[in-house]
Amino acid sequence: MLELGQLQVLEVVKKAEQGIYLGTTEERVLLPKKEVPEGISIGDSMEVFIYRDSKDRLICTRQKPILTLGQVGILTVKDVGKIGAFLDWGLDKDLFLPYKEQSYRVQAGDQVLVAVYIDKSDRLCATMRVYPYLETAEGYSRDEVVTGTVYEMIEKFGAFVAVDNRYKAMIPRKEVHGNIKPGDVITARITAVKEDGKLDLSVQKKAYLQQEEDAEVIYKGIESYAGVLPYTDKAAPEIIEKDFHMSKSAFKRGVGRLLKQGRIEIGENSIRIVRPE
């Protein structure tokens, strides 16, 4: 049986002017003449990839694509047209990424996380909506540092991440700070391994390490205000997030650390850097 989008080992069943046919006498596919190796004979076998040509005819190639049907990975955008984008996946014919399958608009040169699927017209296409194609994780543990690609943001839940571009993970809403967006490649810490194999992540370090880092960010932020921040740790969370890209609780911990170190003083409506005399 010929399997669209898969690498298969098939037998040569016929030679023709335009190339050779592989498969069976009942179901066969053309390997174009330019790809036929010298000395090939009927009955020989070879590995080929089955796809559709520009005229939607089933065809095969000895070239190996970067991704096969159902696989997830990073591909480069070669061009953008009126109905979608075209991705380099290692074959002469580019892989089509329809606009409706884009989670954000891509441009030529972008590297995007996609999965390969078969559309309603029985053609191979790419989708950036990769969640159904990702796997549940095995072998990961809490506090392990991992790398992944952000593929979707849902305000109610958080940032959805493909760890190692393969496994299902999420940065919960309360942990999303800064300018995280789809397409970002991030390094994060595993905060939970769920029973269903999904991972919860945080882009923050362990509390005692993060507190020191946050304190330095806050100190530099106060310096940018000429040494006097026009509000205290009682400010609205939205203001703190805008200026420092951290939660109010993280801000309070960082301010507390600076206060304990004697590097700042807190007034009624401001935080001031203490300059050495």
C-alpha positions in Angstrom: 0.0 0.0 0.0 1.3 3.4 -0.9 1.5 5.8 2.0 1.4 9.5 1.3 3.9 11.5 3.3 6.0 8.5 4.4 9.3 7.0 3.5 8.8 3.5 2.1 10.9 0.7 0.6 9.2 -0.2 -2.7 10.0 -2.6 -5.5 10.6 -1.6 -9.1 7.8 -3.0 -11.2 8.1 -1.2 -14.5 10.4 0.9 -16.6 9.1 3.8 -18.7 10.4 6.7 -20.7 9.5 9.2 -17.9 11.2 7.1 -15.2 10.4 3.9 -13.3 7.4 2.7 -11.4 7.6 1.3 -7.9 5.1 -0.6 -5.8 2.9 -3.4 -7.2 1.2 -4.0 -10.5 -2.1 -2.9 -8.9 -0.7 0.2 -7.1 2.4 1.9 -8.3 4.1 5.3 -8.2 6.5 7.1 -10.6 10.1 7.9 -9.7 11.1 10.6 -12.3 13.8 9.8 -14.7 16.3 12.4 -13.3 16.3 10.4 -10.0 16.6 6.9 -11.4 20.0 5.4 -10.4 22.1 3.7 -13.1 21.8 0.0 -13.5 18.4 -0.3 -11.7 16.4 -3.4 -12.7 12.9 -4.6 -12.3 12.6 -6.4 -8.9 15.1 -4.1 -7.2 14.0 -2.2 -4.1 14.7 1.3 -2.9 13.6 3.7 -0.2 11.5 6.6 -1.5 9.3 9.4 -0.1 5.7 9.6 -1.5 4.1 13.0 -2.1 2.2 14.9 -4.7 3.7 17.0 -7.5 2.6 20.5 -8.7 -0.3 18.9 -10.6 -1.4 16.9 -7.6 -0.3 13.6 -9.0 1.1 11.0 -6.7 4.9 10.8 -7.2 8.0 9.7 -5.3 11.5 10.9 -4.7 14.8 9.5 -3.4 15.3 12.8 -1.5 14.5 12.6 2.2 12.3 15.4 3.7 13.2 17.0 7.0 9.7 16.0 8.3 7.4 13.3 7.3 3.6 13.0 8.0 2.7 13.7 11.6 6.2 14.8 12.6 6.9 18.2 14.3 9.9 20.3 13.7 11.5 23.6 12.7 11.3 24.6 9.0 12.4 27.8 7.2 10.0 30.0 5.3 11.2 30.4 1.7 8.5 32.5 0.4 5.1 34.0 1.2 2.2 34.2 -1.3 -1.4 35.2 -1.5 -2.8 32.1 0.1 0.0 31.1 2.5 3.7 30.5 2.9 6.1 27.9 1.4 8.6 26.1 3.6 11.9 24.4 2.8 11.6 20.8 3.9 14.4 19.3 1.9 12.5 18.5 -1.3 12.4 20.3 -4.7 8.8 21.1 -4.1 8.2 23.3 -1.0 5.8 22.5 1.7 2.7 24.7 1.8 1.6 26.4 5.0 -1.9 27.9 4.5 -2.8 31.2 6.2 -5.5 29.4 8.1 -2.9 27.1 9.7 -0.7 30.0 10.9 -0.9 31.0 14.5 0.8 34.3 13.5 1.8 35.7 10.2 5.2 34.5 9.0 7.8 36.1 6.7 10.5 34.8 4.4 13.5 33.7 6.4 11.5 32.9 9.6 12.0 29.6 11.3 8.7 28.1 12.4 7.5 25.1 14.4 5.1 23.1 12.3 3.6 19.6 11.8 2.9 17.9 8.5 -0.7 16.8 7.8 -2.9 15.8 4.9 -5.5 18.4 4.0 -9.0 17.8 2.6 -7.7 17.7 -0.9 -5.3 14.8 0.0 -2.2 17.0 -0.2 0.6 17.3 2.3 0.6 20.7 4.1 2.1 22.2 7.2 0.3 23.6 10.3 1.6 25.7 13.1 -1.2 24.3 15.3 1.0 21.6 16.6 -0.7 20.6 19.9 -2.4 17.4 18.5 0.9 16.2 17.1 3.0 16.6 20.3 3.7 13.8 22.7 3.4 13.5 26.4 6.8 13.6 28.2 8.7 10.7 29.7 11.9 10.8 31.7 11.7 14.5 32.8 11.9 15.6 36.4 11.1 18.6 38.4 13.6 21.5 38.4 15.2 20.1 35.2 16.1 22.9 32.8 14.7 22.4 29.3 14.5 24.3 26.0 11.4 24.6 23.9 9.5 26.7 21.3 6.4 28.8 22.3 3.7 27.9 19.7 0.6 29.5 21.2 -0.5 32.1 23.8 -3.9 31.8 25.4 -4.5 34.6 28.0 -6.7 32.4 30.2 -4.2 29.7 30.5 -0.7 30.9 29.6 2.0 30.1 27.1 2.0 26.7 25.3 5.4 25.3 24.7 6.8 22.3 22.7 9.7 21.1 24.9 12.5 19.9 22.6 10.0 20.6 19.8 8.3 17.4 20.7 6.6 17.3 24.2 3.5 19.1 25.6 4.3 21.8 28.1 2.8 25.1 29.4 4.0 28.2 31.2 0.9 28.9 33.5 -0.5 32.4 33.2 0.9 33.4 36.6 4.4 32.6 35.4 4.2 34.5 32.1 6.2 37.7 32.5 7.9 39.9 29.9 7.4 39.7 26.2 7.0 36.0 25.6 5.3 35.4 22.2 4.7 32.5 19.7 7.9 31.6 17.9 10.2 32.4 20.8 12.7 29.7 21.8 13.0 29.7 25.6 15.0 28.1 28.3 12.7 27.2 31.3 12.6 25.1 34.5 10.2 22.3 35.0 8.0 23.1 38.0 5.6 20.1 37.7 5.4 16.8 35.8 1.7 16.0 35.6 0.1 12.6 35.8 -0.9 12.8 32.1 2.7 13.5 31.1 2.3 17.2 30.4 4.9 19.6 31.9 4.5 22.9 33.7 7.3 25.3 33.2 8.7 28.6 34.6 11.1 30.9 33.0 12.2 31.9 36.5 15.0 30.2 38.4 14.6 28.7 41.9 13.3 31.3 44.4 16.7 32.1 46.1 18.5 32.5 42.8 15.6 34.4 41.2 15.4 36.7 44.1 19.0 37.8 43.6 18.5 38.3 39.9 15.3 40.2 40.4 17.0 42.5 42.9 19.6 43.5 40.4 16.9 44.1 37.8 15.0 46.3 40.2 18.2 48.2 41.2 19.0 49.0 37.6 15.4 50.0 37.0 15.6 52.5 39.9 18.8 53.9 38.5 17.0 54.5 35.2 14.7 56.8 37.2 17.7 58.8 38.3 17.8 56.9 41.5 14.3 57.5 42.7 11.4 55.1 41.7 8.1 57.1 41.9 6.2 54.3 43.6 6.8 51.6 46.2 6.2 47.8 46.4 2.5 48.6 47.1 2.1 49.8 43.5 -0.5 48.1 41.2 0.7 44.8 39.7 0.2 46.2 36.2 2.7 49.0 36.8 5.3 46.6 38.1 4.8 44.2 35.2 5.2 47.0 32.7 8.4 48.4 34.2 10.1 45.3 35.5 8.4 42.3 33.8 7.9 40.4 37.0 5.0 39.7 39.4 4.2 42.0 42.4 5.3 39.2 44.8 8.7 38.8 43.0 9.1 42.6 43.1 8.4 42.7 46.8 11.0 39.9 47.4 13.6 41.7 45.3 12.9 45.1 47.1 13.2 43.3 50.4 16.6 41.9 49.5 17.9 45.3 48.4 16.5 46.8 51.6 18.3 44.2 53.7 21.5 44.9 51.8 21.1 48.6 52.6 21.2 49.6 49.0 17.8 51.3 49.0 15.4 53.1 51.3 11.6 53.1 51.0 9.7 56.4 51.5 6.0 57.0 51.6 5.6 57.1 47.8 9.0 56.2 46.4 12.0 53.9 46.6 15.4 55.6 46.6 18.9 54.3 46.1 21.2 54.8 49.1 24.4 56.3 47.8 27.6 55.7 49.7 28.9 58.7 51.5 
